[in-house]
Amino acid sequence: MSTTIPRYAVFGHPIAHSLSPRLHAVFAAQTGIALEYVAIDATPEAFVDALRDFFAAGGCGANITLPHKAAAFALADGCVATAQRVGVANVLTRLSDGRIEADSNDGAGMLADMCGRCGADPRDRHVLLLGAGGAARAAAFALLDAGVGSLTIANRTTARAQALAGSLAEPGRVGVARWDALEQSRAFDVIVNATSAGVQHAALALPSSLVHAHTIAYDLSYGPAARPFAGWAKRAGCAAASDGLGMLVETAAASFERWHGVRPDIDAALKEISAGNRP
Ligand code: NDP
């Protein structure tokens, strides 16, 4: 009798940098669960068809990375409350009736890593969020929930920062800074890089005036993509800087638990994939 191995995937563009397939293989080995998990490169034009084909062919679940998180949310048949609130999805699950459910665990994963491993509790802090894409949306809601004193959003395309600020509906705590006038901004306690500049091999020209002696820098990117921001943080005088590898493991573990009902060993997995993947 043949058994079918359940199929999972991460969709993105680009996707070669993604450590998700490796992480899910680590979790599978930890828990003894047989699965297949592949990376699928889909351009924005091809994404919806590629995802539908994947699920139609029996795919059980998918992680979604740049730049597809908003499109993933839009095509799902239903969603959990967190995804409904943030309007983006990084986890899609095929339910037993065939419907696709959207979830968003980026915000929780970022906070768990930021507070738990990096010692960067954002409560009452003045936080600068760079970026206004899918991950930045999830990060923004999570940072507000965590009790930041203020959240300033700066994005290359200012209109997207303004749209994100508007949807957060907290004008007392949320503001927008122009990307090309960041040298006129205050210094921040925490600077979160949620842009994809590192993955796109582009430099971020940030002024060091954003930094004071206790500023902590947190990058959602990981691996080689996190090196430019980490380098800037060091040169600018940040007290500490962290990449997004811990966040990735947190969010991957939450996806794994959603799909398989088992919580993997996060610290062991992080240790296993850290070699060669830290800035
Ligand atoms: P999106 O494509 O949705 O958004 C990309 C964002 O980056 C936009 O705000 C875009 O600005 C900005 N950007 C792109 N290139 C540049 C550049 N050269 N200079 C300045 N800004 C730029 O991507 P996501 O939000 O999904 O992902 C963002 C990053 O976060 C990715 O690197 C991704 O790998 C990482 N990530 C990591 C996770 C983890 O678990 N560690 C989880 C989720 C994301 P504009 O609006 O002007 O185009």
Residues whose N, C-alpha, C, O or C-beta is under 5 A from the ligand:
A	BS01	NDP	T65 L66 P67 D106 G131 A132 G133 G134 A135 A136 N155 R156 T157 R160 A194 T195 S196 A197 V199 Q200 A202 A203 L220 S221 G244 L245 M247 L248 T251
